[in-house]
């Protein structure tokens, strides 16, 4: 008799992110809280890549963006509001804590022209592409 597996796409995605966070920790990076993984859209346009991350409740000063060795890393923290009386809570679903997402970018990135802005809880990072330089070499 075969056992029925309870596998959903969201469960697979969370397991993948847990593995990614474990690999990050193994590489000396800080491990993110696996409960807090912001959703990120990655859009490729003709001249750039655009990343849009849902970061509601996070101040600009609490977001760090690093581009290093071909990887774009988004880091931040959403702090839990301090409540003096938690007895009224019947359910808590919002996640708090640190997060870290790393995206490996193609080689044609113009790292000096990367820009970011945050409006209404959405972080938008624009990663321009460089034109490919092709040099014809004459054979002597």
PyMOL commands that set and color helices and strands:
alter all, ss='L'
color gray80, all
select helices_A, chain A and resi 9-26+60-62+111-113
alter helices_A, ss='H'
color red, helices_A
select strands_A, chain A and resi 40-44+48-54+63-68+71-78+97-104+115-119+122-128
alter strands_A, ss='S'
color yellow, strands_A
deselect
rebuild
show_as cartoon
